[in-house]
C-alpha cells in the first residue's frame, strides 16, 4: 500500500516519469546560414538549425514538493531534537551552574544515544527510502533529497555539547578514519536553542536563518522581490551557459592521454565545470531563498562569487563558497576539534581542525554520490549505467585542506603579499582557483560523465543546436 501511495505521489506531484529525460519541444526554430555551419561544424551540417526551448514548470513544482517533503521530515526531527537533545543539555548546564561547576560538560549518555542511534541514522537513511518509493529518477531532485538530509544530520550534531572522556579516547583512536563523528559535538548558533520555535525555524530548510534575542529575523517584501529577481536572472544565465556546455556534452576540450594535473584541456574543462557548479548553487540558492523569505524567514548568503572574488584559499572555502555547508562544518567539526585542544594531549592545531572539516565534507559528498546514483529499476539512458568512483571527492577535499595549511604556513611571505596587494582582484581570484583546479575533476568527474547536468537542463530555458 505504501509503495502504491508513494508511486502515485511521485507520478502526480513529483512528475517522476516526465522528468527522467529532456523531451521539451522547441518554442522557436531558426535556420543557420550554411557558411556558418560549415565553419563551426564542418561539412554535412548545412541544414542545422537553432531551437529555443523553455524551462519546464513541472521541474520547479516537483522541486518545491521535494523541499516541502524534506521540511516536513525536518519538522519532526527538530521537535524530537529539542526535547531529547537540547532540553536535557540545558537542564544539565543549569544544574551545574547552580552547583558552581563548569557548564562545559557533556549532555548525558541518553542524548548521545538518541543522536547517534536515532536521529542521525534516520537522516542518513531518509533519501534511500524516499527516492525509490516516489520513483525519482532525475538526479538533481535526488541531490536535493540528499542535501536536506545531510543538513538535518549536522544540525542534530550541533545541538550537542562537548564529548565525554570515553568519546575523546575513541576520537583519538579513530580520528582521521571517522572524523565526521566529531560533528556530534558542535555548537548551535546564538539564540537558536532559546525555544522550540527557534529550533524548528533553524531546521526547517537547508538555509542559514538569522536570529536575534527576540527570535528569527523576519524577511521583508523587498527581500522577497530581490531574491525573485536574482533567481529569474540566474535562470537565464545558467540556461545560456548550459546551452554552450551541453553542445559539447559538458567537455569542450580534449584531454590528453595519461594522468596530468596540468593538462591544459583538463584544466579548461575543470574551470568551466567549476563555474557551472557555482552557477547551479547560486541559482538554486536564490530559488530556495525566494521560498524561505516568502515564509517569513530571513537568511544569510549561500554563494558569494568565490571564483572571481576570493583573495586566498581560506577565503574561497571559508567565506565565499557554499556558506550554508561551511557554517555546519565549522560549528559541527572545526570548532569541536579546536576545543578538544583544551583537554587533550597532543594539542589539536588549526590544521588538524581544518583537515577534520574537509574530511567530513569529503565523506558527506561521497554519501551524496550514493544518493544521486541510487540504482534505477529501468534505466532510461546509457548515462544511467554510470557507476560513481568513491574516494576521489574525499581526496579532493584533503588536497584543499593541505593547500590551506600551506597558506597558514607561508601565506605571509613577501611574494604572496605582493600578489595580494598589487594584482587585480579578479586576477588574484583566478590564481586562488588554480590551487584547486588541477584536481577538480576528482570531484566533478561523476557529475560530468553521468546525466546529472542533462537532468538539470530541464530547469532552464536553453538554446539547442539541431543537426
ZAVO-144880 format. One line per 10 residues: number of its first residue (from 1); their letters; for each residue x negated, y negated, z negated of C-alpha. Coordinates in steps of 0.05 Angstrom, whole numbers. Layout:
// ZAVO-144880
NUM) A) X,Y,Z ~ ...
//
This chain:
// ZAVO-144880
1) XXXXXXXXXX) 0,0,0 ~ -55,-49,-19 ~ -92,-34,46 ~ -28,-48,87 ~ -15,-114,50 ~ -88,-134,58 ~ -89,-119,132 ~ -23,-157,141 ~ -53,-218,106 ~ -116,-211,148
11) XXXXXXXXXX) -79,-209,214 ~ -26,-262,200 ~ -62,-313,155 ~ -135,-299,169 ~ -128,-283,243 ~ -179,-227,235 ~ -166,-196,303 ~ -164,-262,341 ~ -229,-288,311 ~ -272,-227,327
21) XXXXXXXXXX) -292,-256,394 ~ -292,-323,430 ~ -237,-318,483 ~ -218,-392,487 ~ -194,-415,556 ~ -225,-476,588 ~ -187,-540,578 ~ -222,-575,636 ~ -268,-548,690 ~ -318,-588,731
31) XXXXXXXXXX) -357,-568,792 ~ -433,-578,793 ~ -468,-604,855 ~ -506,-546,888 ~ -574,-581,886 ~ -568,-587,810 ~ -550,-514,800 ~ -607,-492,845 ~ -656,-536,806 ~ -632,-512,738
41) XXXXXXXXXX) -610,-441,751 ~ -643,-420,816 ~ -612,-393,879 ~ -549,-352,873 ~ -512,-400,826 ~ -487,-452,876 ~ -416,-443,852 ~ -430,-453,778 ~ -381,-497,740 ~ -378,-531,673
51) XXXXXXXXXX) -319,-517,628 ~ -295,-556,566 ~ -265,-512,512 ~ -231,-539,450 ~ -241,-515,379 ~ -197,-460,350 ~ -149,-487,298 ~ -138,-414,277 ~ -210,-410,253 ~ -202,-471,208
61) XXXXXXXXXX) -136,-445,180 ~ -170,-379,166 ~ -229,-413,132 ~ -183,-454,88 ~ -148,-389,68 ~ -216,-357,52 ~ -233,-417,7 ~ -165,-413,-28 ~ -172,-338,-39 ~ -241,-349,-68
71) XXXXXXXXXX) -215,-406,-111 ~ -160,-360,-140 ~ -214,-310,-157 ~ -258,-364,-188 ~ -199,-389,-229 ~ -193,-322,-263 ~ -268,-317,-274 ~ -270,-388,-302 ~ -217,-374,-354 ~ -250,-308,-374
81) XXXXXXXXXX) -319,-341,-377 ~ -293,-397,-421 ~ -261,-351,-473 ~ -314,-295,-472 ~ -378,-335,-459 ~ -372,-410,-472 ~ -328,-410,-535 ~ -368,-355,-571 ~ -432,-392,-557 ~ -405,-459,-580
91) XXXXXXXXXX) -377,-428,-645 ~ -444,-395,-658 ~ -480,-461,-647 ~ -433,-497,-694 ~ -445,-446,-749 ~ -520,-451,-742 ~ -517,-527,-742 ~ -474,-525,-805 ~ -525,-480,-838 ~ -582,-525,-816
101) XXXXXXXXXX) -612,-474,-769 ~ -638,-483,-699 ~ -580,-483,-650 ~ -625,-458,-593 ~ -605,-385,-602 ~ -572,-331,-562 ~ -497,-327,-560 ~ -488,-255,-583 ~ -493,-187,-551 ~ -419,-186,-531
111) XXXXXXXXXX) -429,-248,-489 ~ -486,-215,-451 ~ -446,-150,-443 ~ -387,-189,-415 ~ -431,-229,-368 ~ -476,-173,-345 ~ -424,-118,-349 ~ -361,-151,-323 ~ -365,-220,-291 ~ -429,-214,-252
121) XXXXXXXXXX) -417,-144,-224 ~ -346,-164,-204 ~ -374,-227,-169 ~ -424,-185,-131 ~ -372,-133,-111 ~ -316,-182,-93 ~ -336,-193,-19 ~ -345,-118,-8 ~ -273,-109,-29 ~ -241,-168,6
131) XXXXXXXXXX) -274,-164,74 ~ -253,-93,92 ~ -184,-98,61 ~ -169,-161,102 ~ -203,-134,164 ~ -250,-194,171 ~ -299,-188,229 ~ -320,-260,240 ~ -389,-264,208 ~ -382,-338,189
141) XXXXXXXXXX) -319,-321,149 ~ -357,-263,116 ~ -412,-313,100 ~ -362,-357,62 ~ -336,-298,23 ~ -408,-286,1 ~ -423,-359,-15 ~ -363,-367,-61 ~ -380,-302,-96 ~ -453,-319,-109
151) XXXXXXXXXX) -436,-388,-137 ~ -390,-352,-186 ~ -447,-305,-204 ~ -495,-362,-221 ~ -443,-405,-255 ~ -427,-347,-302 ~ -501,-345,-319 ~ -502,-420,-333 ~ -453,-410,-389 ~ -504,-370,-428
161) XXXXXXXXXX) -558,-398,-473 ~ -628,-372,-483 ~ -643,-298,-485 ~ -656,-255,-546 ~ -724,-226,-565 ~ -705,-159,-533 ~ -687,-193,-468 ~ -752,-233,-470 ~ -790,-168,-474 ~ -750,-139,-416
171) XXXXXXXXXX) -762,-203,-378 ~ -837,-199,-387 ~ -837,-127,-364 ~ -793,-136,-302 ~ -809,-208,-288 ~ -822,-210,-213 ~ -780,-150,-193 ~ -718,-174,-227 ~ -728,-248,-234 ~ -657,-262,-214
181) XXXXXXXXXX) -634,-232,-281 ~ -662,-292,-318 ~ -606,-333,-285 ~ -563,-307,-342 ~ -598,-355,-389 ~ -587,-422,-356 ~ -553,-487,-373 ~ -486,-516,-354 ~ -486,-588,-330 ~ -468,-640,-382
191) XXXXXXXXXX) -395,-643,-403 ~ -376,-581,-363 ~ -365,-537,-425 ~ -326,-590,-463 ~ -259,-559,-444 ~ -226,-503,-406 ~ -202,-553,-354 ~ -274,-575,-340 ~ -297,-503,-333 ~ -241,-489,-283
201) XXXXXXXXXX) -257,-551,-241 ~ -331,-534,-242 ~ -319,-462,-218 ~ -261,-473,-170 ~ -300,-490,-107 ~ -372,-479,-83 ~ -389,-553,-92 ~ -423,-593,-147 ~ -367,-632,-183 ~ -385,-695,-221
211) XXXXXXXXXX) -367,-703,-295 ~ -369,-755,-350 ~ -348,-754,-422 ~ -275,-761,-401 ~ -278,-701,-354 ~ -285,-691,-278 ~ -291,-755,-238 ~ -232,-766,-192 ~ -241,-776,-117 ~ -212,-836,-81
221) XXXXXXXXXX) -175,-840,-15 ~ -235,-878,14 ~ -278,-818,-2 ~ -228,-770,29 ~ -225,-812,92 ~ -301,-819,93 ~ -312,-744,88 ~ -258,-731,141 ~ -292,-779,190 ~ -361,-749,179
231) XXXXXXXXXX) -332,-679,186 ~ -299,-697,253 ~ -364,-729,278 ~ -407,-669,259 ~ -358,-620,291 ~ -370,-655,357 ~ -446,-660,346 ~ -451,-587,326 ~ -407,-567,385 ~ -453,-602,433
241) XXXXXXXXXX) -516,-573,402 ~ -486,-503,402 ~ -468,-512,475 ~ -541,-523,491 ~ -568,-466,450 ~ -514,-416,469 ~ -533,-424,543 ~ -600,-393,523 ~ -570,-343,474 ~ -600,-384,418
251) XXXXXXXXXX) -671,-371,440 ~ -690,-424,492 ~ -765,-409,492 ~ -801,-345,508 ~ -842,-314,452 ~ -910,-284,466 ~ -927,-211,452 ~ -953,-192,384 ~ -948,-228,317 ~ -970,-300,319
261) XXXXXXXXXX) -944,-350,269 ~ -968,-408,313 ~ -938,-384,379 ~ -910,-448,410 ~ -848,-412,435 ~ -834,-382,367 ~ -846,-449,332 ~ -800,-484,380 ~ -745,-433,371 ~ -753,-436,296
271) XXXXXXXXXX) -748,-512,296 ~ -685,-511,338 ~ -651,-458,294 ~ -672,-495,231 ~ -637,-557,257 ~ -577,-513,275 ~ -574,-487,203 ~ -578,-559,177 ~ -520,-579,223 ~ -479,-519,201
281) XXXXXXXXXX) -488,-533,127 ~ -475,-607,137 ~ -413,-597,179 ~ -381,-544,136 ~ -402,-582,74 ~ -364,-644,97 ~ -305,-599,113 ~ -306,-570,43 ~ -315,-639,13 ~ -253,-662,50
291) XXXXXXXXXX) -212,-606,19 ~ -240,-615,-51 ~ -233,-690,-50 ~ -160,-681,-28 ~ -153,-640,-92 ~ -179,-700,-131 ~ -250,-673,-144 ~ -310,-718,-134 ~ -373,-680,-118 ~ -447,-691,-106
301) XXXXXXXXXX) -480,-684,-38 ~ -498,-619,-3 ~ -548,-636,52 ~ -590,-700,55 ~ -620,-693,125 ~ -681,-654,100 ~ -713,-641,168 ~ -720,-715,184 ~ -724,-749,116 ~ -767,-705,70
311) XXXXXXXXXX) -832,-732,41 ~ -860,-666,14 ~ -843,-592,10 ~ -816,-602,-61 ~ -775,-660,-36 ~ -748,-617,21 ~ -726,-559,-23 ~ -713,-596,-88 ~ -678,-660,-67 ~ -654,-652,5
321) XXXXXXXXXX) -636,-580,26 ~ -570,-549,1 ~ -564,-586,-65 ~ -508,-540,-90 ~ -552,-478,-88 ~ -612,-518,-113 ~ -572,-541,-174 ~ -552,-469,-190 ~ -623,-443,-183 ~ -652,-500,-223
331) XXXXXXXXXX) -605,-491,-282 ~ -599,-416,-276 ~ -671,-396,-262 ~ -723,-452,-263 ~ -705,-485,-330 ~ -697,-420,-369 ~ -765,-395,-345 ~ -797,-461,-365 ~ -761,-459,-432 ~ -790,-390,-446
341) XXXXXXXXXX) -859,-422,-449 ~ -839,-449,-517 ~ -833,-379,-546 ~ -874,-331,-505 ~ -946,-315,-491 ~ -973,-326,-439 ~ -941,-393,-425 ~ -899,-397,-362 ~ -924,-451,-315 ~ -886,-495,-267
351) XXXXXXXXXX) -910,-449,-211 ~ -882,-388,-247 ~ -815,-421,-255 ~ -814,-443,-183 ~ -833,-373,-159 ~ -776,-343,-201 ~ -726,-392,-170 ~ -750,-377,-99 ~ -749,-302,-110 ~ -678,-308,-138
361) XXXXXXXXXX) -660,-347,-75 ~ -690,-292,-33 ~ -651,-238,-69 ~ -587,-279,-61 ~ -599,-285,14 ~ -615,-211,21 ~ -549,-195,-13 ~ -514,-245,31 ~ -540,-209,93 ~ -509,-144,67
371) XXXXXXXXXX) -442,-181,62 ~ -447,-212,131 ~ -467,-146,163 ~ -416,-102,129 ~ -402,-44,178 ~ -340,-52,222 ~ -293,5,238 ~ -291,-10,312 ~ -348,-57,332 ~ -324,-108,383
381) XXXXXXXXXX) -391,-123,418 ~ -463,-100,425 ~ -482,-152,373 ~ -441,-115,321 ~ -491,-58,321 ~ -548,-103,298 ~ -577,-79,232 ~ -609,-132,187 ~ -681,-127,165 ~ -684,-133,89
391) XXXXXXXXXX) -743,-164,54 ~ -760,-217,105 ~ -716,-271,73 ~ -749,-260,5 ~ -818,-263,38 ~ -798,-329,70 ~ -778,-360,3 ~ -841,-333,-32 ~ -882,-367,23 ~ -848,-433,8
401) XXXXXXXXXX) -860,-424,-67 ~ -934,-417,-51 ~ -932,-480,-8 ~ -901,-518,-66 ~ -954,-490,-113 ~ -1007,-517,-66 ~ -971,-584,-66 ~ -975,-585,-142 ~ -1049,-568,-139 ~ -1076,-611,-81
411) XXXXXXXXXX) -1018,-657,-63 ~ -1053,-715,-96 ~ -1114,-711,-51 ~ -1132,-774,-13 ~ -1115,-745,56 ~ -1044,-727,35 ~ -1032,-793,1 ~ -1057,-829,64 ~ -1007,-789,106 ~ -951,-803,57
421) XXXXXXXXXX) -965,-878,55 ~ -981,-891,128 ~ -942,-842,172 ~ -872,-860,197 ~ -821,-825,151 ~ -795,-782,209 ~ -865,-760,229 ~ -882,-744,157 ~ -819,-703,150 ~ -836,-663,212
431) XXXXXXXXXX) -904,-648,182 ~ -868,-624,119 ~ -824,-579,162 ~ -886,-549,194 ~ -903,-517,127 ~ -842,-472,134 ~ -831,-466,209 ~ -885,-414,224 ~ -849,-363,180 ~ -777,-389,190
441) XXXXXXXXXX) -759,-331,237 ~ -766,-285,176 ~ -703,-319,152 ~ -667,-335,217 ~ -681,-271,257 ~ -619,-232,237 ~ -573,-292,249 ~ -602,-304,318 ~ -604,-231,341 ~ -532,-217,318
451) XXXXXXXXXX) -466,-250,336 ~ -467,-297,276 ~ -473,-361,316 ~ -429,-334,371 ~ -375,-324,317 ~ -387,-395,293 ~ -378,-425,362 ~ -303,-417,359 ~ -300,-472,306 ~ -324,-527,352
461) XXXXXXX) -308,-559,419 ~ -360,-536,469 ~ -385,-545,540 ~ -399,-478,573 ~ -431,-460,639 ~ -391,-414,684 ~ -438,-379,732
//
